[in-house]
Amino acid sequence: MTGLKPHNTSVPMHGGQLRQVSDRFSIPTSDLMDFSANINPDGHPPNVLSTLRSRLEDISVLSCYPDLEYASLKASIAKYCSLTTQNLAVANGFVPLLECAIRTFKIKRCVLPVPAFVEYRRSLTRCGVEIIPHVLTPSSDFQYDVHALINGEHDAIVLANPQNPSGVLNRRKVMLDLVESCADRNIKVFLDEAFIDYVPCESLTQDVKRLNNLIVFRSLTKFHGIPGLRVAYAAANQSLTKLLNENLAPWPITTLAALAAAAALKEESFAMITRQRNERRRNQLWTSLKRLDLQVYPSAANYLLFQVPGCPEPQTFWERMIVEHHLVLRNCSNYESLPTSHFRCAVRTDKENEALTCALAAVLG
């Protein structure tokens, strides 16, 4: 079995870990500007808090167990992505759903394109799966190669679209060709679409109804600005979904989290405005970073991956951004196979993006 790649223990494993950064550098979390976590900078839809406040008036929200079937939450998700509730499984985050799928379908050997979200490898390892790394190169903008990914002896592939950390989008046709080619070889495709809400026209979520080898995972927290509530779902055809639901632990989501997620999905205008703002802000930030002579990759999500050319000490660069400017980037040194000196930054508000650009110019200068 391929083991976990040793990571830089002085760098948080995930973005958004401000408490760790605060403790290490003795800077209050309130003074840190977090570009390491890819959360909607405009926060959650306005009806989320009002829904939570009003429902807390009902004592049963706290005194009764959550609905074992999560019927209301699944109905909201089904309407949002044009599926039926029989196509859906829900849990408190992506990782429990992925590990349930790995175990349910008894995956033995899995291709893992890297660099990738570190929890893919950790989940596969915990489930005892043999991992076959497939290196994606910056020179090809991390695009998937259908023929390279399907060749060999394996029974699953873990993919992401848009990818993390690159933000690169593989077009819907490419992804469909890949999934259909895998179906011919009886290969399961586990597709993470955590950031597809920014480009919903490229999603394969609705294709699960006809593809019996595809499971799509989506988040209800990043795009809608409620990561503290931990809600995610898997979409698959009805036979696969039935198996997933039979193997998930009961009551994975609290009643309050389910209520908040359902409320967030109803805000169609919020979703439209979020996409428009993110595209404008991302394009402006991309241009600003390029003007600093950074290598910046194309992105369809709410973050950008960039490389600092000639940066001999990435750790020092990351620390200087924190100490001198109280600004936290995602140091990508613990992403497998990613060349050195890569960093990821969230797309935040115009004012915050300008602060990032100025801080980078100062440290680089």
C-alpha positions in Angstrom: 0.0 0.0 0.0 1.2 3.5 -0.8 1.6 5.4 2.4 0.8 9.0 3.2 3.2 11.5 1.9 5.0 13.2 4.8 3.8 16.8 5.0 5.3 20.0 6.4 4.2 19.8 10.0 4.8 23.5 10.5 2.1 24.2 8.0 -1.6 23.5 8.8 -2.9 20.6 6.9 -6.0 22.5 5.8 -6.9 26.1 5.2 -8.9 28.1 7.6 -6.9 27.0 10.7 -6.5 30.5 12.2 -6.3 29.3 15.8 -3.1 27.4 14.9 -1.7 30.4 13.1 -2.7 32.7 16.0 -1.1 30.5 18.6 2.1 30.1 16.7 2.7 33.8 15.8 0.9 35.4 18.8 -1.5 37.3 16.6 -5.2 37.5 17.6 -7.4 35.7 15.1 -9.4 38.9 14.7 -6.3 40.6 13.3 -5.7 37.9 10.7 -7.0 38.1 7.1 -7.7 34.6 6.0 -6.9 33.8 2.3 -6.3 30.1 3.1 -9.9 29.0 3.2 -12.1 29.1 0.1 -15.4 30.4 1.7 -17.8 32.8 0.2 -16.5 36.2 1.3 -20.0 37.7 1.4 -21.1 35.2 4.0 -24.3 33.1 4.0 -27.7 33.8 2.4 -29.7 36.2 4.6 -32.4 33.7 5.3 -30.1 31.3 7.1 -29.8 33.2 10.4 -33.5 34.2 10.4 -34.5 30.5 9.8 -32.3 29.3 12.7 -33.5 32.0 15.0 -37.2 31.3 14.3 -36.8 27.5 14.5 -35.0 27.8 17.9 -38.3 29.0 19.3 -39.5 25.4 18.8 -38.1 23.4 21.7 -38.4 20.2 19.6 -35.6 21.3 17.5 -33.3 20.5 20.4 -35.2 17.9 22.3 -36.0 15.6 19.4 -33.8 13.5 17.2 -33.2 14.7 13.6 -35.4 13.1 10.9 -33.6 9.8 10.2 -34.4 10.2 6.5 -33.7 13.9 6.2 -36.7 14.2 3.9 -37.0 18.0 4.0 -33.2 18.5 3.4 -33.1 16.0 0.6 -36.2 17.6 -1.0 -34.4 20.9 -1.0 -31.2 19.4 -2.5 -33.2 17.5 -5.1 -35.0 20.7 -6.3 -31.7 22.6 -6.3 -29.9 20.1 -8.6 -32.9 18.6 -10.5 -32.7 15.1 -9.1 -35.0 13.0 -6.9 -34.5 12.3 -3.2 -33.8 8.7 -4.2 -30.6 9.9 -5.8 -29.2 11.5 -2.7 -27.3 10.6 0.4 -26.3 13.2 3.0 -23.7 13.4 5.7 -21.7 15.9 7.9 -19.1 16.6 5.3 -17.5 15.1 2.2 -15.0 12.7 3.9 -17.7 10.5 5.6 -19.5 10.2 2.3 -16.3 9.3 0.3 -15.2 6.7 2.9 -18.7 5.2 2.9 -18.5 4.9 -0.9 -15.1 3.3 -0.8 -16.2 0.7 1.7 -19.6 0.1 0.2 -18.2 -0.7 -3.2 -15.2 -2.6 -1.8 -12.6 -0.6 -3.7 -9.2 -2.3 -3.8 -7.0 -0.2 -6.2 -7.7 3.5 -7.0 -6.0 6.0 -9.3 -5.4 9.3 -7.6 -4.5 12.3 -9.8 -2.2 14.6 -7.8 -1.8 17.3 -6.6 -5.2 16.9 -4.9 -7.1 17.7 -1.7 -5.1 15.8 1.0 -8.1 14.1 2.4 -8.5 11.9 -0.7 -5.3 10.0 0.0 -6.0 9.9 3.8 -9.5 8.4 3.2 -8.2 5.8 0.7 -5.4 4.9 3.2 -7.8 4.5 6.1 -10.0 2.2 4.0 -7.0 0.0 3.1 -7.0 0.9 -0.7 -3.9 0.6 -2.8 -3.3 4.0 -4.3 -1.9 4.6 -7.8 -0.8 8.2 -8.0 -1.1 9.9 -11.4 0.9 13.2 -11.6 -0.8 16.2 -13.2 1.6 18.7 -14.5 1.5 22.5 -14.2 2.7 22.8 -17.8 -0.6 21.2 -19.0 -2.6 23.3 -16.5 -3.4 20.1 -14.6 -5.8 18.9 -17.2 -7.0 15.3 -17.1 -5.9 12.9 -19.7 -8.7 10.4 -20.3 -6.5 7.6 -21.8 -3.8 7.9 -19.1 -6.4 7.7 -16.3 -8.3 4.6 -17.5 -5.3 2.5 -18.5 -4.1 -0.1 -15.9 -5.7 -2.4 -13.4 -7.8 -0.5 -11.0 -11.4 -0.4 -9.9 -11.8 3.3 -9.0 -10.7 6.9 -9.7 -11.0 9.9 -7.5 -11.4 13.1 -9.4 -12.3 16.8 -8.7 -13.8 19.4 -10.9 -12.9 22.2 -10.4 -9.7 20.8 -8.9 -8.2 21.7 -5.6 -5.6 23.3 -5.3 -5.4 24.5 -8.9 -9.0 25.6 -9.5 -8.7 24.3 -13.0 -11.9 23.2 -14.7 -12.1 20.2 -17.0 -15.0 20.8 -19.4 -18.1 18.7 -19.0 -17.5 16.8 -22.3 -14.1 15.7 -21.1 -15.5 14.5 -17.8 -18.3 12.7 -19.5 -15.9 10.9 -21.9 -13.8 9.9 -18.9 -16.7 8.5 -16.9 -18.2 6.7 -19.8 -14.8 5.2 -20.7 -14.5 4.0 -17.1 -17.9 2.5 -17.3 -16.7 0.3 -20.1 -14.0 -1.0 -17.8 -16.2 -1.3 -14.7 -14.3 1.5 -12.9 -16.1 3.6 -10.3 -15.6 7.3 -10.6 -15.8 9.3 -7.3 -16.1 12.9 -8.5 -15.7 15.8 -6.0 -17.7 18.8 -7.2 -17.3 20.9 -4.1 -16.9 24.1 -6.1 -19.1 23.3 -9.1 -21.7 25.8 -7.8 -19.5 28.5 -9.4 -19.9 26.8 -12.8 -23.1 24.7 -12.5 -23.4 24.2 -16.3 -20.3 22.0 -16.1 -21.6 19.6 -13.4 -22.2 15.9 -14.0 -24.7 15.7 -11.1 -27.7 15.1 -13.3 -25.8 12.4 -15.3 -25.8 10.1 -12.3 -29.3 9.0 -13.2 -28.0 7.1 -16.3 -24.4 6.3 -15.3 -24.1 3.5 -12.8 -20.4 4.0 -12.2 -20.5 7.7 -11.1 -20.9 9.1 -7.7 -20.8 12.9 -7.4 -20.0 14.6 -4.1 -21.1 18.2 -3.4 -20.8 20.6 -0.6 -23.5 22.8 0.9 -21.1 24.9 3.0 -18.4 26.6 1.0 -20.4 28.4 -1.7 -23.2 29.2 0.8 -20.8 30.4 3.5 -21.7 28.0 6.3 -18.7 25.7 6.7 -19.2 25.5 10.5 -22.4 23.5 9.9 -20.9 20.6 8.0 -23.4 19.5 5.3 -22.5 17.6 2.1 -24.3 15.2 -0.2 -23.6 12.4 -2.7 -25.6 12.0 -5.9 -25.8 8.6 -7.6 -28.3 6.5 -9.4 -31.0 4.9 -7.2 -29.4 1.5 -6.8 -26.0 3.0 -5.7 -27.7 5.5 -3.4 -29.6 2.8 -1.7 -26.4 1.0 -0.8 -24.7 4.2 0.4 -27.7 5.1 2.7 -27.6 1.6 4.1 -24.0 2.0 5.1 -24.0 5.5 6.5 -24.1 6.1 10.2 -27.6 7.3 11.4 -28.2 10.9 12.2 -25.0 12.3 10.6 -26.4 15.9 10.4 -27.9 18.0 13.2 -31.4 19.4 12.9 -30.1 22.9 12.9 -27.5 22.2 10.2 -30.2 20.6 8.0 -32.6 23.6 8.5 -29.8 26.1 7.6 -28.7 24.2 4.5 -32.2 23.8 3.2 -32.8 27.5 3.7 -29.6 28.4 1.9 -30.6 26.4 -1.2 -33.8 28.4 -1.6 -31.9 31.7 -2.2 -31.6 31.6 -6.0 -30.7 35.3 -6.3 -27.9 34.8 -3.8 -26.4 32.1 -6.0 -26.6 34.2 -9.1 -25.0 37.2 -7.5 -22.3 35.1 -5.9 -21.3 33.7 -9.3 -21.2 37.1 -10.9 -19.2 38.7 -8.1 -16.7 35.9 -7.9 -16.0 35.9 -11.6 -15.3 39.6 -11.6 -13.2 39.6 -8.5 -11.3 36.5 -9.5 -10.4 38.0 -12.9 -9.3 41.2 -11.3 -7.2 39.4 -8.8 -5.7 37.1 -11.5 -4.6 40.2 -13.4 -3.1 41.8 -10.3 -1.1 38.7 -9.5 0.2 38.4 -13.1 1.4 42.0 -12.9 3.6 40.9 -10.0 5.3 38.4 -12.4 3.7 35.4 -10.6 2.8 32.2 -12.4 -1.0 32.1 -12.0 -3.1 29.2 -13.2 -6.6 29.5 -14.7 -9.4 28.9 -12.2 -13.1 28.4 -12.3 -13.5 28.4 -8.5 -13.2 31.0 -5.8 -9.4 30.7 -5.4 -6.2 31.0 -7.4 -3.1 28.9 -7.3 0.1 30.7 -8.0 3.9 30.1 -7.9 6.5 32.6 -6.8 9.4 32.2 -9.2 12.8 32.0 -7.7 11.4 31.8 -4.1 14.2 29.8 -2.3 12.4 29.6 1.0 8.6 29.2 0.6 8.1 28.7 4.4 9.8 32.1 5.1 7.7 33.8 2.4 4.5 32.4 4.0 5.6 33.4 7.5 6.5 37.0 6.4 3.0 37.4 4.9 1.6 36.6 8.3 4.0 38.4 10.6 4.4 41.6 8.5 0.9 41.8 7.0 -1.3 39.5 9.1 -2.4 37.8 5.9 -2.7 34.0 5.8 -2.1 32.2 2.4 -2.5 28.5 1.9 1.1 27.2 1.8 0.8 24.3 -0.7 4.0 22.6 0.3 2.0 19.6 1.6 0.3 19.0 -1.7 1.7 15.8 -3.3 3.8 16.3 -6.4 3.3 20.0 -6.6 6.5 21.8 -7.3 7.9 24.1 -4.6 6.9 27.7 -4.0 3.2 27.3 -4.8 0.6 29.1 -2.8 -3.2 29.3 -3.0 -5.3 32.4 -2.2 -9.0 32.7 -1.8 -10.9 35.2 -3.8 -12.3 37.7 -1.3 -13.8 41.2 -1.4 -12.3 43.9 -3.6 -10.8 45.7 -0.6 -9.3 42.5 0.8 -7.9 41.4 -2.6 -6.2 44.7 -3.0 -4.7 44.3 0.5 -3.3 40.9 -0.7 -1.8 42.4 -3.8 -0.1 45.2 -1.9 1.2 42.7 0.7 2.6 40.4 -1.9 4.3 43.4 -3.7 5.9 44.5 -0.5 7.3 41.0 0.4 8.4 40.3 -3.1 9.9 43.7 -3.5 
